[in-house]
Amino acid sequence: MEMYTLDTAMIRLKEIAEELENGDHDLEMAMKLYEEGVRIISFCNKALSGAKQKITEISQYEEEDLENE
């Protein structure tokens, strides 16, 4: 799979959705696009989960710092 940032993954996902909506592809190509879209969605979910975890950790550190002041 290509290397994506969250921004580039979202752009590619939008492109895939537009291509599938056009309906100009045969079934085989449509399935490949769909499969790529599913992989990108999985990547995005993992990236967002990681960001959420990091924010939670940072928030906990900030709360601990405020309690120790």
PyMOL Python script that loads the backbone (N, CA, C, O; Angstrom):
from pymol import cmd

cmd.read_pdbstr("""\
ATOM      1  N   MET A   1       0.833  -1.181   0.000  1.00  0.00           N
ATOM      2  CA  MET A   1       0.000   0.000   0.000  1.00  0.00           C
ATOM      3  C   MET A   1       0.876   1.241   0.000  1.00  0.00           C
ATOM      4  O   MET A   1       1.945   1.270   0.609  1.00  0.00           O
ATOM      5  N   GLU A   2       0.411   2.242  -0.680  1.00  0.00           N
ATOM      6  CA  GLU A   2       1.157   3.491  -0.719  1.00  0.00           C
ATOM      7  C   GLU A   2       1.237   4.095   0.676  1.00  0.00           C
ATOM      8  O   GLU A   2       0.431   3.785   1.553  1.00  0.00           O
ATOM      9  N   MET A   3       2.214   4.953   0.861  1.00  0.00           N
ATOM     10  CA  MET A   3       2.329   5.672   2.122  1.00  0.00           C
ATOM     11  C   MET A   3       1.436   6.905   2.049  1.00  0.00           C
ATOM     12  O   MET A   3       1.532   7.701   1.115  1.00  0.00           O
ATOM     13  N   TYR A   4       0.583   7.051   3.028  1.00  0.00           N
ATOM     14  CA  TYR A   4      -0.338   8.171   3.074  1.00  0.00           C
ATOM     15  C   TYR A   4      -0.138   8.976   4.345  1.00  0.00           C
ATOM     16  O   TYR A   4       0.301   8.453   5.370  1.00  0.00           O
ATOM     17  N   THR A   5      -0.466  10.244   4.260  1.00  0.00           N
ATOM     18  CA  THR A   5      -0.739  11.016   5.462  1.00  0.00           C
ATOM     19  C   THR A   5      -2.256  10.984   5.585  1.00  0.00           C
ATOM     20  O   THR A   5      -2.941  10.544   4.661  1.00  0.00           O
ATOM     21  N   LEU A   6      -2.778  11.434   6.690  1.00  0.00           N
ATOM     22  CA  LEU A   6      -4.223  11.442   6.839  1.00  0.00           C
ATOM     23  C   LEU A   6      -4.860  12.318   5.762  1.00  0.00           C
ATOM     24  O   LEU A   6      -5.894  11.959   5.199  1.00  0.00           O
ATOM     25  N   ASP A   7      -4.248  13.458   5.477  1.00  0.00           N
ATOM     26  CA  ASP A   7      -4.790  14.358   4.455  1.00  0.00           C
ATOM     27  C   ASP A   7      -4.787  13.712   3.065  1.00  0.00           C
ATOM     28  O   ASP A   7      -5.789  13.772   2.352  1.00  0.00           O
ATOM     29  N   THR A   8      -3.678  13.101   2.683  1.00  0.00           N
ATOM     30  CA  THR A   8      -3.620  12.487   1.354  1.00  0.00           C
ATOM     31  C   THR A   8      -4.541  11.272   1.265  1.00  0.00           C
ATOM     32  O   THR A   8      -5.097  10.986   0.204  1.00  0.00           O
ATOM     33  N   ALA A   9      -4.698  10.561   2.376  1.00  0.00           N
ATOM     34  CA  ALA A   9      -5.607   9.415   2.392  1.00  0.00           C
ATOM     35  C   ALA A   9      -7.048   9.874   2.179  1.00  0.00           C
ATOM     36  O   ALA A   9      -7.802   9.239   1.442  1.00  0.00           O
ATOM     37  N   MET A  10      -7.425  10.970   2.820  1.00  0.00           N
ATOM     38  CA  MET A  10      -8.783  11.484   2.661  1.00  0.00           C
ATOM     39  C   MET A  10      -9.026  11.962   1.230  1.00  0.00           C
ATOM     40  O   MET A  10     -10.109  11.765   0.679  1.00  0.00           O
ATOM     41  N   ILE A  11      -8.021  12.585   0.639  1.00  0.00           N
ATOM     42  CA  ILE A  11      -8.134  13.031  -0.750  1.00  0.00           C
ATOM     43  C   ILE A  11      -8.322  11.827  -1.668  1.00  0.00           C
ATOM     44  O   ILE A  11      -9.190  11.832  -2.541  1.00  0.00           O
ATOM     45  N   ARG A  12      -7.506  10.799  -1.466  1.00  0.00           N
ATOM     46  CA  ARG A  12      -7.610   9.594  -2.314  1.00  0.00           C
ATOM     47  C   ARG A  12      -8.953   8.904  -2.116  1.00  0.00           C
ATOM     48  O   ARG A  12      -9.545   8.402  -3.072  1.00  0.00           O
ATOM     49  N   LEU A  13      -9.428   8.879  -0.894  1.00  0.00           N
ATOM     50  CA  LEU A  13     -10.715   8.257  -0.615  1.00  0.00           C
ATOM     51  C   LEU A  13     -11.838   8.996  -1.355  1.00  0.00           C
ATOM     52  O   LEU A  13     -12.758   8.369  -1.882  1.00  0.00           O
ATOM     53  N   LYS A  14     -11.758  10.307  -1.390  1.00  0.00           N
ATOM     54  CA  LYS A  14     -12.751  11.097  -2.122  1.00  0.00           C
ATOM     55  C   LYS A  14     -12.676  10.790  -3.623  1.00  0.00           C
ATOM     56  O   LYS A  14     -13.701  10.668  -4.293  1.00  0.00           O
ATOM     57  N   GLU A  15     -11.455  10.667  -4.136  1.00  0.00           N
ATOM     58  CA  GLU A  15     -11.278  10.328  -5.553  1.00  0.00           C
ATOM     59  C   GLU A  15     -11.901   8.975  -5.872  1.00  0.00           C
ATOM     60  O   GLU A  15     -12.579   8.818  -6.888  1.00  0.00           O
ATOM     61  N   ILE A  16     -11.668   8.007  -5.006  1.00  0.00           N
ATOM     62  CA  ILE A  16     -12.213   6.665  -5.211  1.00  0.00           C
ATOM     63  C   ILE A  16     -13.737   6.710  -5.210  1.00  0.00           C
ATOM     64  O   ILE A  16     -14.385   6.100  -6.060  1.00  0.00           O
ATOM     65  N   ALA A  17     -14.302   7.436  -4.254  1.00  0.00           N
ATOM     66  CA  ALA A  17     -15.761   7.539  -4.182  1.00  0.00           C
ATOM     67  C   ALA A  17     -16.319   8.149  -5.465  1.00  0.00           C
ATOM     68  O   ALA A  17     -17.327   7.678  -5.992  1.00  0.00           O
ATOM     69  N   GLU A  18     -15.672   9.183  -5.961  1.00  0.00           N
ATOM     70  CA  GLU A  18     -16.125   9.828  -7.198  1.00  0.00           C
ATOM     71  C   GLU A  18     -16.019   8.876  -8.386  1.00  0.00           C
ATOM     72  O   GLU A  18     -16.915   8.825  -9.229  1.00  0.00           O
ATOM     73  N   GLU A  19     -14.918   8.120  -8.451  1.00  0.00           N
ATOM     74  CA  GLU A  19     -14.750   7.164  -9.546  1.00  0.00           C
ATOM     75  C   GLU A  19     -15.839   6.086  -9.504  1.00  0.00           C
ATOM     76  O   GLU A  19     -16.395   5.711 -10.535  1.00  0.00           O
ATOM     77  N   LEU A  20     -16.130   5.598  -8.303  1.00  0.00           N
ATOM     78  CA  LEU A  20     -17.154   4.561  -8.178  1.00  0.00           C
ATOM     79  C   LEU A  20     -18.547   5.111  -8.496  1.00  0.00           C
ATOM     80  O   LEU A  20     -19.380   4.411  -9.072  1.00  0.00           O
ATOM     81  N   GLU A  21     -18.789   6.349  -8.121  1.00  0.00           N
ATOM     82  CA  GLU A  21     -20.079   6.966  -8.409  1.00  0.00           C
ATOM     83  C   GLU A  21     -20.286   7.165  -9.909  1.00  0.00           C
ATOM     84  O   GLU A  21     -21.412   7.073 -10.398  1.00  0.00           O
ATOM     85  N   ASN A  22     -19.204   7.436 -10.638  1.00  0.00           N
ATOM     86  CA  ASN A  22     -19.308   7.611 -12.087  1.00  0.00           C
ATOM     87  C   ASN A  22     -19.780   6.340 -12.778  1.00  0.00           C
ATOM     88  O   ASN A  22     -20.490   6.402 -13.782  1.00  0.00           O
ATOM     89  N   GLY A  23     -19.393   5.204 -12.250  1.00  0.00           N
ATOM     90  CA  GLY A  23     -19.812   3.934 -12.811  1.00  0.00           C
ATOM     91  C   GLY A  23     -19.188   3.610 -14.156  1.00  0.00           C
ATOM     92  O   GLY A  23     -19.725   2.799 -14.911  1.00  0.00           O
ATOM     93  N   ASP A  24     -18.056   4.238 -14.464  1.00  0.00           N
ATOM     94  CA  ASP A  24     -17.401   4.025 -15.756  1.00  0.00           C
ATOM     95  C   ASP A  24     -16.489   2.798 -15.768  1.00  0.00           C
ATOM     96  O   ASP A  24     -15.886   2.490 -16.796  1.00  0.00           O
ATOM     97  N   HIS A  25     -16.383   2.103 -14.648  1.00  0.00           N
ATOM     98  CA  HIS A  25     -15.455   0.978 -14.553  1.00  0.00           C
ATOM     99  C   HIS A  25     -16.196  -0.345 -14.630  1.00  0.00           C
ATOM    100  O   HIS A  25     -17.361  -0.453 -14.245  1.00  0.00           O
ATOM    101  N   ASP A  26     -15.488  -1.353 -15.140  1.00  0.00           N
ATOM    102  CA  ASP A  26     -16.067  -2.690 -15.110  1.00  0.00           C
ATOM    103  C   ASP A  26     -16.033  -3.212 -13.674  1.00  0.00           C
ATOM    104  O   ASP A  26     -15.423  -2.595 -12.801  1.00  0.00           O
ATOM    105  N   LEU A  27     -16.670  -4.319 -13.438  1.00  0.00           N
ATOM    106  CA  LEU A  27     -16.805  -4.870 -12.090  1.00  0.00           C
ATOM    107  C   LEU A  27     -15.452  -5.125 -11.441  1.00  0.00           C
ATOM    108  O   LEU A  27     -15.270  -4.831 -10.259  1.00  0.00           O
ATOM    109  N   GLU A  28     -14.506  -5.665 -12.192  1.00  0.00           N
ATOM    110  CA  GLU A  28     -13.191  -5.974 -11.642  1.00  0.00           C
ATOM    111  C   GLU A  28     -12.488  -4.720 -11.132  1.00  0.00           C
ATOM    112  O   GLU A  28     -11.933  -4.719 -10.033  1.00  0.00           O
ATOM    113  N   MET A  29     -12.510  -3.650 -11.931  1.00  0.00           N
ATOM    114  CA  MET A  29     -11.868  -2.402 -11.521  1.00  0.00           C
ATOM    115  C   MET A  29     -12.611  -1.761 -10.351  1.00  0.00           C
ATOM    116  O   MET A  29     -11.992  -1.210  -9.442  1.00  0.00           O
ATOM    117  N   ALA A  30     -13.932  -1.837 -10.380  1.00  0.00           N
ATOM    118  CA  ALA A  30     -14.730  -1.296  -9.281  1.00  0.00           C
ATOM    119  C   ALA A  30     -14.392  -2.009  -7.973  1.00  0.00           C
ATOM    120  O   ALA A  30     -14.306  -1.376  -6.921  1.00  0.00           O
ATOM    121  N   MET A  31     -14.202  -3.315  -8.041  1.00  0.00           N
ATOM    122  CA  MET A  31     -13.840  -4.082  -6.839  1.00  0.00           C
ATOM    123  C   MET A  31     -12.461  -3.683  -6.332  1.00  0.00           C
ATOM    124  O   MET A  31     -12.252  -3.585  -5.123  1.00  0.00           O
ATOM    125  N   LYS A  32     -11.521  -3.452  -7.241  1.00  0.00           N
ATOM    126  CA  LYS A  32     -10.180  -3.021  -6.843  1.00  0.00           C
ATOM    127  C   LYS A  32     -10.236  -1.656  -6.167  1.00  0.00           C
ATOM    128  O   LYS A  32      -9.577  -1.432  -5.152  1.00  0.00           O
ATOM    129  N   LEU A  33     -11.019  -0.753  -6.727  1.00  0.00           N
ATOM    130  CA  LEU A  33     -11.167   0.568  -6.121  1.00  0.00           C
ATOM    131  C   LEU A  33     -11.814   0.467  -4.746  1.00  0.00           C
ATOM    132  O   LEU A  33     -11.383   1.115  -3.792  1.00  0.00           O
ATOM    133  N   TYR A  34     -12.850  -0.354  -4.661  1.00  0.00           N
ATOM    134  CA  TYR A  34     -13.530  -0.557  -3.382  1.00  0.00           C
ATOM    135  C   TYR A  34     -12.559  -1.108  -2.340  1.00  0.00           C
ATOM    136  O   TYR A  34     -12.525  -0.642  -1.202  1.00  0.00           O
ATOM    137  N   GLU A  35     -11.778  -2.097  -2.738  1.00  0.00           N
ATOM    138  CA  GLU A  35     -10.797  -2.705  -1.832  1.00  0.00           C
ATOM    139  C   GLU A  35      -9.772  -1.668  -1.364  1.00  0.00           C
ATOM    140  O   GLU A  35      -9.421  -1.627  -0.185  1.00  0.00           O
ATOM    141  N   GLU A  36      -9.298  -0.836  -2.287  1.00  0.00           N
ATOM    142  CA  GLU A  36      -8.358   0.221  -1.918  1.00  0.00           C
ATOM    143  C   GLU A  36      -9.022   1.181  -0.926  1.00  0.00           C
ATOM    144  O   GLU A  36      -8.398   1.609   0.045  1.00  0.00           O
ATOM    145  N   GLY A  37     -10.272   1.510  -1.174  1.00  0.00           N
ATOM    146  CA  GLY A  37     -11.003   2.391  -0.268  1.00  0.00           C
ATOM    147  C   GLY A  37     -11.112   1.814   1.131  1.00  0.00           C
ATOM    148  O   GLY A  37     -10.948   2.532   2.117  1.00  0.00           O
ATOM    149  N   VAL A  38     -11.384   0.533   1.221  1.00  0.00           N
ATOM    150  CA  VAL A  38     -11.486  -0.133   2.527  1.00  0.00           C
ATOM    151  C   VAL A  38     -10.143  -0.079   3.258  1.00  0.00           C
ATOM    152  O   VAL A  38     -10.104   0.161   4.465  1.00  0.00           O
ATOM    153  N   ARG A  39      -9.048  -0.301   2.533  1.00  0.00           N
ATOM    154  CA  ARG A  39      -7.715  -0.227   3.154  1.00  0.00           C
ATOM    155  C   ARG A  39      -7.432   1.193   3.646  1.00  0.00           C
ATOM    156  O   ARG A  39      -6.870   1.378   4.725  1.00  0.00           O
ATOM    157  N   ILE A  40      -7.820   2.185   2.860  1.00  0.00           N
ATOM    158  CA  ILE A  40      -7.584   3.570   3.259  1.00  0.00           C
ATOM    159  C   ILE A  40      -8.422   3.929   4.481  1.00  0.00           C
ATOM    160  O   ILE A  40      -7.943   4.614   5.385  1.00  0.00           O
ATOM    161  N   ILE A  41      -9.665   3.469   4.511  1.00  0.00           N
ATOM    162  CA  ILE A  41     -10.516   3.721   5.682  1.00  0.00           C
ATOM    163  C   ILE A  41      -9.890   3.109   6.926  1.00  0.00           C
ATOM    164  O   ILE A  41      -9.888   3.727   7.991  1.00  0.00           O
ATOM    165  N   SER A  42      -9.361   1.906   6.798  1.00  0.00           N
ATOM    166  CA  SER A  42      -8.693   1.257   7.928  1.00  0.00           C
ATOM    167  C   SER A  42      -7.488   2.083   8.387  1.00  0.00           C
ATOM    168  O   SER A  42      -7.288   2.279   9.586  1.00  0.00           O
ATOM    169  N   PHE A  43      -6.687   2.566   7.432  1.00  0.00           N
ATOM    170  CA  PHE A  43      -5.550   3.416   7.757  1.00  0.00           C
ATOM    171  C   PHE A  43      -6.016   4.666   8.502  1.00  0.00           C
ATOM    172  O   PHE A  43      -5.433   5.036   9.520  1.00  0.00           O
ATOM    173  N   CYS A  44      -7.066   5.315   7.995  1.00  0.00           N
ATOM    174  CA  CYS A  44      -7.574   6.545   8.615  1.00  0.00           C
ATOM    175  C   CYS A  44      -8.066   6.277  10.035  1.00  0.00           C
ATOM    176  O   CYS A  44      -7.800   7.057  10.949  1.00  0.00           O
ATOM    177  N   ASN A  45      -8.781   5.173  10.214  1.00  0.00           N
ATOM    178  CA  ASN A  45      -9.264   4.828  11.556  1.00  0.00           C
ATOM    179  C   ASN A  45      -8.115   4.626  12.528  1.00  0.00           C
ATOM    180  O   ASN A  45      -8.181   5.075  13.673  1.00  0.00           O
ATOM    181  N   LYS A  46      -7.064   3.955  12.082  1.00  0.00           N
ATOM    182  CA  LYS A  46      -5.902   3.737  12.946  1.00  0.00           C
ATOM    183  C   LYS A  46      -5.206   5.060  13.257  1.00  0.00           C
ATOM    184  O   LYS A  46      -4.796   5.300  14.393  1.00  0.00           O
ATOM    185  N   ALA A  47      -5.074   5.911  12.247  1.00  0.00           N
ATOM    186  CA  ALA A  47      -4.427   7.210  12.453  1.00  0.00           C
ATOM    187  C   ALA A  47      -5.220   8.064  13.434  1.00  0.00           C
ATOM    188  O   ALA A  47      -4.644   8.705  14.313  1.00  0.00           O
ATOM    189  N   LEU A  48      -6.527   8.072  13.283  1.00  0.00           N
ATOM    190  CA  LEU A  48      -7.371   8.859  14.186  1.00  0.00           C
ATOM    191  C   LEU A  48      -7.372   8.290  15.599  1.00  0.00           C
ATOM    192  O   LEU A  48      -7.383   9.046  16.570  1.00  0.00           O
ATOM    193  N   SER A  49      -7.360   6.970  15.722  1.00  0.00           N
ATOM    194  CA  SER A  49      -7.285   6.347  17.043  1.00  0.00           C
ATOM    195  C   SER A  49      -5.967   6.691  17.729  1.00  0.00           C
ATOM    196  O   SER A  49      -5.931   6.962  18.929  1.00  0.00           O
ATOM    197  N   GLY A  50      -4.885   6.676  16.951  1.00  0.00           N
ATOM    198  CA  GLY A  50      -3.581   7.042  17.497  1.00  0.00           C
ATOM    199  C   GLY A  50      -3.547   8.489  17.955  1.00  0.00           C
ATOM    200  O   GLY A  50      -2.989   8.803  19.006  1.00  0.00           O
ATOM    201  N   ALA A  51      -4.143   9.365  17.167  1.00  0.00           N
ATOM    202  CA  ALA A  51      -4.185  10.786  17.534  1.00  0.00           C
ATOM    203  C   ALA A  51      -5.023  10.976  18.798  1.00  0.00           C
ATOM    204  O   ALA A  51      -4.652  11.747  19.683  1.00  0.00           O
ATOM    205  N   LYS A  52      -6.137  10.281  18.878  1.00  0.00           N
ATOM    206  CA  LYS A  52      -6.997  10.377  20.061  1.00  0.00           C
ATOM    207  C   LYS A  52      -6.248   9.902  21.302  1.00  0.00           C
ATOM    208  O   LYS A  52      -6.333  10.526  22.360  1.00  0.00           O
ATOM    209  N   GLN A  53      -5.517   8.801  21.171  1.00  0.00           N
ATOM    210  CA  GLN A  53      -4.740   8.268  22.295  1.00  0.00           C
ATOM    211  C   GLN A  53      -3.677   9.266  22.728  1.00  0.00           C
ATOM    212  O   GLN A  53      -3.469   9.481  23.922  1.00  0.00           O
ATOM    213  N   LYS A  54      -3.009   9.871  21.764  1.00  0.00           N
ATOM    214  CA  LYS A  54      -1.966  10.841  22.077  1.00  0.00           C
ATOM    215  C   LYS A  54      -2.555  12.060  22.797  1.00  0.00           C
ATOM    216  O   LYS A  54      -1.968  12.562  23.755  1.00  0.00           O
ATOM    217  N   ILE A  55      -3.707  12.528  22.335  1.00  0.00           N
ATOM    218  CA  ILE A  55      -4.367  13.666  22.982  1.00  0.00           C
ATOM    219  C   ILE A  55      -4.757  13.310  24.409  1.00  0.00           C
ATOM    220  O   ILE A  55      -4.607  14.124  25.320  1.00  0.00           O
ATOM    221  N   THR A  56      -5.258  12.098  24.604  1.00  0.00           N
ATOM    222  CA  THR A  56      -5.618  11.642  25.946  1.00  0.00           C
ATOM    223  C   THR A  56      -4.400  11.624  26.853  1.00  0.00           C
ATOM    224  O   THR A  56      -4.473  12.070  27.998  1.00  0.00           O
ATOM    225  N   GLU A  57      -3.282  11.112  26.355  1.00  0.00           N
ATOM    226  CA  GLU A  57      -2.055  11.068  27.149  1.00  0.00           C
ATOM    227  C   GLU A  57      -1.563  12.470  27.495  1.00  0.00           C
ATOM    228  O   GLU A  57      -1.169  12.727  28.633  1.00  0.00           O
ATOM    229  N   ILE A  58      -1.584  13.369  26.527  1.00  0.00           N
ATOM    230  CA  ILE A  58      -1.139  14.744  26.765  1.00  0.00           C
ATOM    231  C   ILE A  58      -2.040  15.408  27.795  1.00  0.00           C
ATOM    232  O   ILE A  58      -1.563  16.111  28.686  1.00  0.00           O
ATOM    233  N   SER A  59      -3.330  15.183  27.671  1.00  0.00           N
ATOM    234  CA  SER A  59      -4.281  15.766  28.623  1.00  0.00           C
ATOM    235  C   SER A  59      -4.017  15.260  30.030  1.00  0.00           C
ATOM    236  O   SER A  59      -4.111  16.025  30.990  1.00  0.00           O
ATOM    237  N   GLN A  60      -3.688  13.989  30.167  1.00  0.00           N
ATOM    238  CA  GLN A  60      -3.394  13.424  31.483  1.00  0.00           C
ATOM    239  C   GLN A  60      -2.139  14.052  32.071  1.00  0.00           C
ATOM    240  O   GLN A  60      -2.095  14.346  33.266  1.00  0.00           O
ATOM    241  N   TYR A  61      -1.117  14.260  31.242  1.00  0.00           N
ATOM    242  CA  TYR A  61       0.104  14.897  31.716  1.00  0.00           C
ATOM    243  C   TYR A  61      -0.185  16.316  32.186  1.00  0.00           C
ATOM    244  O   TYR A  61       0.331  16.750  33.216  1.00  0.00           O
ATOM    245  N   GLU A  62      -1.008  17.038  31.432  1.00  0.00           N
ATOM    246  CA  GLU A  62      -1.346  18.404  31.798  1.00  0.00           C
ATOM    247  C   GLU A  62      -2.122  18.434  33.101  1.00  0.00           C
ATOM    248  O   GLU A  62      -1.891  19.306  33.939  1.00  0.00           O
ATOM    249  N   GLU A  63      -3.041  17.491  33.284  1.00  0.00           N
ATOM    250  CA  GLU A  63      -3.812  17.429  34.539  1.00  0.00           C
ATOM    251  C   GLU A  63      -2.894  17.114  35.710  1.00  0.00           C
ATOM    252  O   GLU A  63      -3.054  17.693  36.784  1.00  0.00           O
ATOM    253  N   GLU A  64      -1.938  16.211  35.531  1.00  0.00           N
ATOM    254  CA  GLU A  64      -0.989  15.884  36.589  1.00  0.00           C
ATOM    255  C   GLU A  64      -0.131  17.087  36.935  1.00  0.00           C
ATOM    256  O   GLU A  64       0.130  17.346  38.109  1.00  0.00           O
ATOM    257  N   ASP A  65       0.309  17.824  35.923  1.00  0.00           N
ATOM    258  CA  ASP A  65       1.110  19.017  36.158  1.00  0.00           C
ATOM    259  C   ASP A  65       0.320  20.057  36.954  1.00  0.00           C
ATOM    260  O   ASP A  65       0.858  20.687  37.864  1.00  0.00           O
ATOM    261  N   LEU A  66      -0.943  20.231  36.611  1.00  0.00           N
ATOM    262  CA  LEU A  66      -1.774  21.209  37.331  1.00  0.00           C
ATOM    263  C   LEU A  66      -2.007  20.773  38.772  1.00  0.00           C
ATOM    264  O   LEU A  66      -2.054  21.615  39.669  1.00  0.00           O
ATOM    265  N   GLU A  67      -2.152  19.482  39.008  1.00  0.00           N
ATOM    266  CA  GLU A  67      -2.354  18.981  40.363  1.00  0.00           C
ATOM    267  C   GLU A  67      -1.089  19.144  41.202  1.00  0.00           C
ATOM    268  O   GLU A  67      -1.177  19.325  42.416  1.00  0.00           O
ATOM    269  N   ASN A  68       0.086  19.082  40.574  1.00  0.00           N
ATOM    270  CA  ASN A  68       1.351  19.170  41.301  1.00  0.00           C
ATOM    271  C   ASN A  68       1.793  20.608  41.555  1.00  0.00           C
ATOM    272  O   ASN A  68       2.790  20.830  42.242  1.00  0.00           O
ATOM    273  N   GLU A  69       1.082  21.571  41.022  1.00  0.00           N
ATOM    274  CA  GLU A  69       1.486  22.973  41.230  1.00  0.00           C
ATOM    275  C   GLU A  69       1.070  23.474  42.570  1.00  0.00           C
ATOM    276  O   GLU A  69       1.331  24.630  42.905  1.00  0.00           O
TER     277      GLU A  69
END
""", "prot")
cmd.dss("prot")
cmd.show_as("cartoon", "prot")
cmd.util.cbc("prot")
cmd.orient("prot")
